[in-house]
Amino acid sequence: MRKQRSVIGGFFLRTFLWLAPALALWYWARNFVVMPVAWLAEAFMRFFFPGWVSGTELDGIHLTLITRLVIPHASGRMADLTPEVSVLTYCYGLPLLLALFLGVRAKGLWWKLPLCAGGLLPFQAWGVCFAWLIPIAVEAGQYTRSTTYFNSWDVNLIGLGYQLGFLVLPTLIPMLMWLYFERSFVITVAVEGAMEGSEPTQSRR
Amino acid sequence: MARFFIVFIVVLVLLFAAELTHPVQDAVVVPWTIFLAKMSAAILVFFDGTVISYGKVLQHSVSGLGVSIEAGCNGIEAALILTAAVLAYPAAWPMRLVGIVLGFIAIQAANVLRVITLFYLVEYSEPMFKFAHLYLWQALIMLDVLIVWLLWVRQVARHEARVEVGRAQAA
């Protein structure tokens, strides 16, 4: 009897092959992809720090936070602190999610993908916000503390939030979303393993 | 499923917070990153004798171009995610230990490939290097984590089925 191909192998191959076009499409549409993230990141910053956040400026994929914080400039004069972030750095989970759904031949992609894309936004905005907060709270902390009132505990939390938002959340959240919607695939994998585990004994009978 | 997600998130945040502390950085993360640079250089020397490594840097001794392996590029975070996923899934402790150890090796093998490809891309094309570094390899490493975890889940089910069949035969 011919051995059936593993469901994991097929899934990996399809996901791997879909990842390149998904990334290419996402990168082509990058200026549009970052817009909702930029909007949400500004909304978060305005909500949490109304005292010193003035607004944002989006230029392509780069989002600048306009603040009322003042720091000394290299020229010797005082300057407004306006940290800039590449929003796309926090958004690559979307093409990964698309490739994962296509890799598992997910049903209902038309509603799952938009729903997950919307669900990713707060986490992507998280990354952008904490990337702004690092220069404000850490690099220029000595100049901004009198306005932001960040204490050492806050600075540590900002550091943790930034590391999570940069290193873990962009890929982890899409993975967890995929796992939730396609949990039947994990069950299929486990069943495949269980059947293989009982095969040799059956053949000896 | 809810239990898996809760345990996974709690374990991951704990592991990640521990990883960021100075003692763990000094004792594990930095030495591992330096070892990774040395290992990548040792592999590359077979094909390209001008590759050197010092600290976290992998460099071409002729052109002077190279890459510095920073946080997020040493595979530690990916290994932590796999560890949390293995610990959150219901399995016997020996199986979990096997999953964590072999998974770490599989992730680091893919990570060495990432470091080597990025090392050559930085010489070839800056935009391609940035794209591969910031987006493509990040996604591929996470895909590697998922595949390793799925293979382990299948192995756990296979092992448990064998144990069950063995018990049934003994009875």
Interface residues (C-beta under 8 A of the other chain):
Chain A: S6 I8 F11 F12 T15 F16 L19 L23 Y27 L88 T89 Y92 P95 L96 A99 L100 G159 L160 Q163 L164 F166 L167 V168 P170 T171 L172 M175 L176 Y180 R183 V186 V189 A190 V191 E192 G193 A194 M195 E196 G197 S198 T201
Chain B: M1 F5 F8 L12 V13 F16 A17 L20 A71 G72 E77 I81 F131 L134 Y135 L136 Q138 A139 L140 I141 M142 L143 V145 L146 I147 L150 L151 V153 R154 Q155 V156 A157 R158 H159 E160 A161 R162 E164 V165 G166 Q169
